[in-house]
Amino acid sequence: MGPYLHEEAFETLQNQNEFAKVINGGYFIKWACGADLSADTIEARWCTVGNTDLQH
């Protein structure tokens, strides 16, 4: 989400309480403020952050 949070449509989501109100729409995610992202948009700018070692 980082690349999108500075765009006008997503400014409200900089507030953690608003961001936490995410709704899974199946092929997209959306928020009460009207912002939404499709799976294609998310995948197009996907990047891994942090530890990716899932082995225990």
Distance bins in CASP14 RR format, pairs under 12 A and 6 or more apart:
PFRMAT RR
TARGET T0000
AUTHOR 0000-0000-0000
RMODE 2
METHOD distances of the structure
MODEL  1
1 7 0 0 0 0 0 1 0 0 0 0 0
1 10 1 0 0 1 0 0 0 0 0 0 0
1 13 1 0 0 1 0 0 0 0 0 0 0
1 14 0 0 0 0 1 0 0 0 0 0 0
1 16 0 0 0 0 0 1 0 0 0 0 0
1 19 1 0 0 1 0 0 0 0 0 0 0
1 22 0 0 0 0 1 0 0 0 0 0 0
1 29 0 0 0 0 1 0 0 0 0 0 0
1 31 0 0 0 0 0 1 0 0 0 0 0
1 35 0 0 0 0 0 1 0 0 0 0 0
1 37 0 0 0 0 1 0 0 0 0 0 0
1 41 0 0 0 0 0 1 0 0 0 0 0
1 42 0 0 0 0 1 0 0 0 0 0 0
1 45 0 0 0 0 1 0 0 0 0 0 0
1 46 0 0 0 0 0 1 0 0 0 0 0
1 47 0 0 0 0 0 1 0 0 0 0 0
1 49 0 0 0 0 0 1 0 0 0 0 0
2 10 0 0 0 0 1 0 0 0 0 0 0
2 13 0 0 0 0 1 0 0 0 0 0 0
2 14 0 0 0 0 1 0 0 0 0 0 0
2 19 0 0 0 0 0 1 0 0 0 0 0
2 37 0 0 0 0 0 1 0 0 0 0 0
2 42 0 0 0 0 0 1 0 0 0 0 0
2 45 0 0 0 0 1 0 0 0 0 0 0
2 46 0 0 0 0 0 1 0 0 0 0 0
2 47 0 0 0 0 1 0 0 0 0 0 0
2 49 0 0 0 0 1 0 0 0 0 0 0
3 10 0 0 0 0 1 0 0 0 0 0 0
3 37 0 0 0 0 0 1 0 0 0 0 0
3 41 0 0 0 0 0 1 0 0 0 0 0
3 42 0 0 0 0 0 1 0 0 0 0 0
3 44 0 0 0 0 0 1 0 0 0 0 0
3 45 1 0 1 0 0 0 0 0 0 0 0
3 46 0 0 0 0 0 1 0 0 0 0 0
3 47 0 0 0 0 1 0 0 0 0 0 0
3 49 0 0 0 0 0 1 0 0 0 0 0
4 10 1 0 1 0 0 0 0 0 0 0 0
4 11 0 0 0 0 0 1 0 0 0 0 0
4 12 0 0 0 0 0 1 0 0 0 0 0
4 13 0 0 0 0 1 0 0 0 0 0 0
4 14 0 0 0 0 0 1 0 0 0 0 0
4 19 0 0 0 0 0 1 0 0 0 0 0
4 29 0 0 0 0 0 1 0 0 0 0 0
4 31 0 0 0 0 0 1 0 0 0 0 0
4 35 0 0 0 0 1 0 0 0 0 0 0
4 36 0 0 0 0 0 1 0 0 0 0 0
4 37 1 0 0 1 0 0 0 0 0 0 0
4 41 0 0 0 0 1 0 0 0 0 0 0
4 42 0 0 0 0 1 0 0 0 0 0 0
4 44 0 0 0 0 0 1 0 0 0 0 0
4 45 1 0 0 1 0 0 0 0 0 0 0
5 11 1 0 0 1 0 0 0 0 0 0 0
5 12 0 0 0 0 1 0 0 0 0 0 0
5 13 1 0 0 1 0 0 0 0 0 0 0
5 14 1 0 1 0 0 0 0 0 0 0 0
5 15 0 0 0 0 0 1 0 0 0 0 0
5 16 0 0 0 0 0 1 0 0 0 0 0
5 18 0 0 0 0 0 1 0 0 0 0 0
5 19 0 0 0 0 1 0 0 0 0 0 0
5 31 0 0 0 0 0 1 0 0 0 0 0
5 35 0 0 0 0 1 0 0 0 0 0 0
5 37 0 0 0 0 0 1 0 0 0 0 0
6 13 0 0 0 0 0 1 0 0 0 0 0
6 14 0 0 0 0 1 0 0 0 0 0 0
7 13 0 0 0 0 1 0 0 0 0 0 0
7 14 0 0 0 0 0 1 0 0 0 0 0
7 35 0 0 0 0 1 0 0 0 0 0 0
7 37 0 0 0 0 0 1 0 0 0 0 0
7 41 0 0 0 0 0 1 0 0 0 0 0
7 45 0 0 0 0 0 1 0 0 0 0 0
8 14 0 0 0 0 0 1 0 0 0 0 0
8 33 0 0 0 0 0 1 0 0 0 0 0
8 35 0 0 0 0 1 0 0 0 0 0 0
9 30 0 0 0 0 0 1 0 0 0 0 0
9 31 0 0 0 0 0 1 0 0 0 0 0
9 33 0 0 0 0 1 0 0 0 0 0 0
9 34 1 0 0 1 0 0 0 0 0 0 0
9 35 1 0 1 0 0 0 0 0 0 0 0
9 36 0 0 0 0 1 0 0 0 0 0 0
9 37 0 0 0 0 1 0 0 0 0 0 0
9 41 0 0 0 0 0 1 0 0 0 0 0
10 18 0 0 0 0 1 0 0 0 0 0 0
10 19 0 0 0 0 1 0 0 0 0 0 0
10 22 0 0 0 0 0 1 0 0 0 0 0
10 29 0 0 0 0 0 1 0 0 0 0 0
10 30 0 0 0 0 0 1 0 0 0 0 0
10 31 0 0 0 0 1 0 0 0 0 0 0
10 33 0 0 0 0 1 0 0 0 0 0 0
10 34 0 0 0 0 1 0 0 0 0 0 0
10 35 1 0 1 0 0 0 0 0 0 0 0
10 36 0 0 0 0 1 0 0 0 0 0 0
10 37 0 0 0 0 1 0 0 0 0 0 0
10 41 0 0 0 0 0 1 0 0 0 0 0
11 18 0 0 0 0 1 0 0 0 0 0 0
11 19 0 0 0 0 0 1 0 0 0 0 0
11 31 0 0 0 0 0 1 0 0 0 0 0
11 33 0 0 0 0 1 0 0 0 0 0 0
11 34 0 0 0 0 0 1 0 0 0 0 0
11 35 0 0 0 0 1 0 0 0 0 0 0
12 18 1 0 1 0 0 0 0 0 0 0 0
12 19 0 0 0 0 1 0 0 0 0 0 0
12 21 0 0 0 0 1 0 0 0 0 0 0
12 31 1 0 0 1 0 0 0 0 0 0 0
12 32 0 0 0 0 1 0 0 0 0 0 0
12 33 1 0 1 0 0 0 0 0 0 0 0
12 34 0 0 0 0 1 0 0 0 0 0 0
12 35 1 0 0 1 0 0 0 0 0 0 0
13 19 1 0 1 0 0 0 0 0 0 0 0
13 20 0 0 0 0 1 0 0 0 0 0 0
13 21 0 0 0 0 1 0 0 0 0 0 0
13 22 0 0 0 0 1 0 0 0 0 0 0
13 29 0 0 0 0 0 1 0 0 0 0 0
13 30 0 0 0 0 0 1 0 0 0 0 0
13 31 1 0 0 1 0 0 0 0 0 0 0
13 32 0 0 0 0 0 1 0 0 0 0 0
13 33 1 0 0 1 0 0 0 0 0 0 0
13 34 0 0 0 0 1 0 0 0 0 0 0
13 35 1 0 0 1 0 0 0 0 0 0 0
13 36 0 0 0 0 0 1 0 0 0 0 0
13 37 0 0 0 0 0 1 0 0 0 0 0
14 31 0 0 0 0 0 1 0 0 0 0 0
14 33 0 0 0 0 0 1 0 0 0 0 0
14 35 0 0 0 0 0 1 0 0 0 0 0
15 21 0 0 0 0 1 0 0 0 0 0 0
15 31 0 0 0 0 0 1 0 0 0 0 0
15 32 0 0 0 0 0 1 0 0 0 0 0
15 33 0 0 0 0 1 0 0 0 0 0 0
15 35 0 0 0 0 0 1 0 0 0 0 0
16 22 0 0 0 0 0 1 0 0 0 0 0
17 31 0 0 0 0 0 1 0 0 0 0 0
17 32 0 0 0 0 0 1 0 0 0 0 0
17 33 0 0 0 0 0 1 0 0 0 0 0
18 31 1 0 0 1 0 0 0 0 0 0 0
18 32 1 0 0 1 0 0 0 0 0 0 0
18 33 1 0 0 1 0 0 0 0 0 0 0
18 34 0 0 0 0 0 1 0 0 0 0 0
18 35 0 0 0 0 1 0 0 0 0 0 0
19 29 0 0 0 0 0 1 0 0 0 0 0
19 31 1 0 0 1 0 0 0 0 0 0 0
19 32 0 0 0 0 0 1 0 0 0 0 0
19 33 0 0 0 0 1 0 0 0 0 0 0
19 35 0 0 0 0 1 0 0 0 0 0 0
20 31 0 0 0 0 1 0 0 0 0 0 0
20 32 0 0 0 0 0 1 0 0 0 0 0
21 29 0 0 0 0 0 1 0 0 0 0 0
21 30 0 0 0 0 1 0 0 0 0 0 0
21 31 1 0 1 0 0 0 0 0 0 0 0
21 32 1 0 1 0 0 0 0 0 0 0 0
21 33 0 0 0 0 1 0 0 0 0 0 0
21 34 0 0 0 0 0 1 0 0 0 0 0
21 35 0 0 0 0 0 1 0 0 0 0 0
22 28 0 0 0 0 0 1 0 0 0 0 0
22 29 1 0 1 0 0 0 0 0 0 0 0
22 30 1 0 0 1 0 0 0 0 0 0 0
22 31 1 0 1 0 0 0 0 0 0 0 0
22 32 0 0 0 0 1 0 0 0 0 0 0
22 33 0 0 0 0 0 1 0 0 0 0 0
22 34 0 0 0 0 0 1 0 0 0 0 0
22 35 0 0 0 0 1 0 0 0 0 0 0
22 36 0 0 0 0 1 0 0 0 0 0 0
22 37 0 0 0 0 1 0 0 0 0 0 0
22 42 0 0 0 0 0 1 0 0 0 0 0
23 29 1 0 0 1 0 0 0 0 0 0 0
23 30 1 0 1 0 0 0 0 0 0 0 0
23 31 1 0 0 1 0 0 0 0 0 0 0
23 32 1 0 0 1 0 0 0 0 0 0 0
23 33 0 0 0 0 0 1 0 0 0 0 0
23 34 0 0 0 0 0 1 0 0 0 0 0
23 35 0 0 0 0 0 1 0 0 0 0 0
23 36 0 0 0 0 1 0 0 0 0 0 0
23 37 0 0 0 0 0 1 0 0 0 0 0
24 30 0 0 0 0 1 0 0 0 0 0 0
24 31 0 0 0 0 0 1 0 0 0 0 0
24 36 0 0 0 0 0 1 0 0 0 0 0
24 37 0 0 0 0 0 1 0 0 0 0 0
24 39 0 0 0 0 0 1 0 0 0 0 0
25 31 0 0 0 0 0 1 0 0 0 0 0
25 36 0 0 0 0 1 0 0 0 0 0 0
25 37 0 0 0 0 0 1 0 0 0 0 0
25 38 0 0 0 0 1 0 0 0 0 0 0
25 39 0 0 0 0 1 0 0 0 0 0 0
26 36 0 0 0 0 0 1 0 0 0 0 0
26 37 0 0 0 0 0 1 0 0 0 0 0
26 38 0 0 0 0 1 0 0 0 0 0 0
26 39 1 0 0 1 0 0 0 0 0 0 0
26 42 0 0 0 0 0 1 0 0 0 0 0
27 36 0 0 0 0 0 1 0 0 0 0 0
27 37 0 0 0 0 0 1 0 0 0 0 0
27 38 1 0 0 1 0 0 0 0 0 0 0
27 39 1 0 1 0 0 0 0 0 0 0 0
27 40 0 0 0 0 1 0 0 0 0 0 0
27 41 0 0 0 0 0 1 0 0 0 0 0
27 42 0 0 0 0 0 1 0 0 0 0 0
27 43 0 0 0 0 0 1 0 0 0 0 0
28 34 0 0 0 0 0 1 0 0 0 0 0
28 35 0 0 0 0 0 1 0 0 0 0 0
28 36 1 0 1 0 0 0 0 0 0 0 0
28 37 1 0 0 1 0 0 0 0 0 0 0
28 38 1 0 1 0 0 0 0 0 0 0 0
28 39 1 0 0 1 0 0 0 0 0 0 0
28 40 0 0 0 0 1 0 0 0 0 0 0
28 41 0 0 0 0 1 0 0 0 0 0 0
28 42 0 0 0 0 1 0 0 0 0 0 0
28 43 0 0 0 0 0 1 0 0 0 0 0
29 35 0 0 0 0 1 0 0 0 0 0 0
29 36 1 0 0 1 0 0 0 0 0 0 0
29 37 1 0 1 0 0 0 0 0 0 0 0
29 38 0 0 0 0 1 0 0 0 0 0 0
29 39 0 0 0 0 1 0 0 0 0 0 0
29 41 0 0 0 0 1 0 0 0 0 0 0
29 42 1 0 0 1 0 0 0 0 0 0 0
30 36 1 1 0 0 0 0 0 0 0 0 0
30 37 1 0 0 1 0 0 0 0 0 0 0
30 38 0 0 0 0 1 0 0 0 0 0 0
31 37 0 0 0 0 1 0 0 0 0 0 0
35 41 0 0 0 0 0 1 0 0 0 0 0
36 42 0 0 0 0 0 1 0 0 0 0 0
37 43 0 0 0 0 0 1 0 0 0 0 0
37 44 0 0 0 0 0 1 0 0 0 0 0
37 45 0 0 0 0 1 0 0 0 0 0 0
37 46 0 0 0 0 0 1 0 0 0 0 0
38 44 0 0 0 0 1 0 0 0 0 0 0
38 45 0 0 0 0 0 1 0 0 0 0 0
39 45 0 0 0 0 0 1 0 0 0 0 0
39 46 0 0 0 0 0 1 0 0 0 0 0
40 46 0 0 0 0 0 1 0 0 0 0 0
48 54 0 0 0 0 0 1 0 0 0 0 0
END
